[in-house]
Amino acid sequence: MSSETLEAPEKAPSARDRILQVAGPLFYREGYRAIGIDRVIAEADVAKATFYKHFPSKDDLIVAWIAQAEERSQTGLPPEDGPEPLTAYVSAMIAIARRSGCMGCTYQGSAAEFSNPSHPAHAAAIDVKTRVLETLETRARAQGLARPRETAEAVFLFIEGVWASVRMFGPKAPLAHAEEAARRLFV
């Protein structure tokens, strides 16, 4: 046996993870109502019983997708205690919005498609956006801005507009001067 380190084979995703890996992009691209459970089951290559073991309803699947999307969105974000953390966050969001294939905000889509605030998907989306607003305020405070809450709210609305613009215009969204426009909000 050589002294080289052997890499362990990658563990296959669980059935639950496969379901989410299939459902999430479908929901994002085509909408929640357009995607049926049978399609998710078929594309995830799981049995119907397996699906319902992990997700008793489609609403449960949607809420799990929203939670996973939030968790993934935290990866790679600039640190809250870094230099100019609010500016860095805005730049990161604009960079994501400029990516090929970006279709806007998952959570805006959830809230729009399920407009009743008591629907689990709408409520989950509001919870995410509430945490985003809190994060923006924390970052504004860490950046030493005079009015952190007011700045956070203005930046929040600006970023929401960026996402809506990308959803509407796709790659032709008017983002060329987005970072410059955002900086004007840091008063």
Salt bridges, closest charged atoms under 4 A:
GLU30 OE1 - ARG39 NH1 2.75
ASP38 OD1 - LYS48 NZ 3.29
GLU43 OE2 - ARG39 NE 2.85
ASP59 OD1 - HIS119 NE2 3.29
GLU70 OE2 - ARG131 NE 2.77
GLU137 OE2 - ARG141 NH2 3.16
GLU137 OE1 - ARG149 NH1 2.93
GLU153 OE2 - ARG149 NE 2.97
GLU160 OE2 - LYS129 NZ 2.43
GLU179 OE2 - ARG98 NH1 3.33
GLU180 OE1 - HIS177 ND1 3.98
GLU180 OE2 - ARG184 NH2 2.84
